[in-house]
């Protein structure tokens, strides 16, 4: 299992909404275009395939970024505001 922060910038409303809906099945939206995902390697590969089909890689603005966070990085996340940082499953490094 791995913890991945996914961010996206998609100009087209329809594509952006579709990407958001797919990501809701893999993680928690912490901002509209930012998701925290605790997923397996297989799920991560599937997520990337699904999102790549939905975005327009030729569009100058469309981009999706995947930040892999190690256990130490996840434990050092600071949050200001009303939404606490939560991991739905125990974090394990294999």
C-alpha positions as a printed NumPy array, in Angstrom:
array([[  0.   ,   0.   ,   0.   ],
       [  1.138,   3.497,  -0.667],
       [  0.009,   7.003,   0.158],
       [ -0.295,   9.24 ,  -2.898],
       [ -1.343,  12.858,  -3.141],
       [ -3.026,  13.448,  -6.507],
       [ -3.495,  16.943,  -7.887],
       [ -4.946,  17.979, -11.204],
       [ -5.465,  21.062, -13.32 ],
       [ -8.003,  20.441, -16.085],
       [ -9.467,  23.362, -18.005],
       [-12.529,  21.664, -19.487],
       [-15.431,  21.396, -17.001],
       [-16.662,  18.061, -18.334],
       [-13.242,  16.381, -18.215],
       [-12.53 ,  17.897, -14.786],
       [-15.812,  16.57 , -13.36 ],
       [-15.164,  13.082, -14.741],
       [-11.662,  13.03 , -13.246],
       [-13.03 ,  14.19 ,  -9.891],
       [-15.637,  11.396,  -9.894],
       [-13.023,   8.722, -10.646],
       [-10.73 ,   9.979,  -7.89 ],
       [-13.579,   9.87 ,  -5.35 ],
       [-13.479,   6.095,  -5.764],
       [ -9.8  ,   5.957,  -4.792],
       [ -9.297,   8.559,  -2.104],
       [-10.5  ,  11.537,  -0.107],
       [-10.926,  14.996,  -1.602],
       [ -9.124,  17.489,   0.628],
       [ -9.65 ,  20.288,  -1.884],
       [-11.596,  20.131,  -5.131],
       [ -8.549,  19.227,  -7.217],
       [ -6.464,  17.509,  -4.508],
       [ -6.976,  13.932,  -3.308],
       [ -5.233,  11.862,  -0.652],
       [ -5.185,   8.221,  -1.725],
       [ -4.048,   5.206,   0.294],
       [ -4.004,   2.529,  -2.4  ],
       [ -2.32 ,  -0.652,  -3.569],
       [  0.162,  -0.735,  -6.432],
       [ -2.444,  -2.365,  -8.684],
       [ -5.079,   0.249,  -7.825],
       [ -2.56 ,   3.006,  -8.489],
       [ -1.768,   1.585, -11.932],
       [ -5.488,   1.304, -12.703],
       [ -6.159,   4.831, -11.479],
       [ -3.453,   6.266, -13.736],
       [ -4.794,   4.371, -16.761],
       [ -8.342,   5.601, -16.103],
       [ -7.313,   9.219, -15.592],
       [ -5.042,   9.269, -18.629],
       [ -8.021,   8.282, -20.778],
       [-10.066,  11.18 , -19.385],
       [ -7.543,  13.987, -19.683],
       [ -6.307,  15.675, -22.858],
       [ -2.502,  15.333, -22.783],
       [ -2.231,  17.632, -25.815],
       [ -4.032,  20.481, -24.046],
       [ -1.499,  23.005, -22.708],
       [ -3.139,  23.248, -19.273],
       [ -4.3  ,  19.675, -18.567],
       [ -2.063,  17.902, -16.066],
       [ -2.33 ,  15.345, -13.295],
       [  0.438,  14.993, -10.709],
       [  1.043,  12.061,  -8.378],
       [  3.128,  12.678,  -5.255],
       [  4.231,   9.511,  -3.477],
       [  4.645,  10.184,   0.229],
       [  6.741,   7.96 ,   2.456],
       [  5.638,   7.069,   5.988],
       [  7.883,   9.763,   7.471],
       [  6.389,  12.403,   5.182],
       [  2.834,  11.336,   5.958],
       [  3.522,  11.483,   9.712],
       [  4.772,  15.068,   9.304],
       [  1.695,  16.459,   7.551],
       [  0.503,  19.661,   9.228],
       [ -3.089,  20.796,   8.718],
       [ -4.55 ,  24.173,   9.601],
       [ -8.304,  24.492,   9.456],
       [-11.31 ,  22.312,  10.133],
       [-10.48 ,  19.177,   8.127],
       [ -8.277,  16.796,  10.097],
       [ -5.714,  14.623,   8.358],
       [ -6.927,  11.028,   8.322],
       [ -5.7  ,   7.783,   6.855],
       [ -8.468,   5.229,   6.445],
       [ -6.117,   2.238,   6.709],
       [ -2.892,   1.624,   8.579],
       [  0.13 ,   2.837,   6.662],
       [  2.593,   0.059,   5.931],
       [  5.893,   0.268,   4.088],
       [  6.8  ,  -2.951,   2.303]])
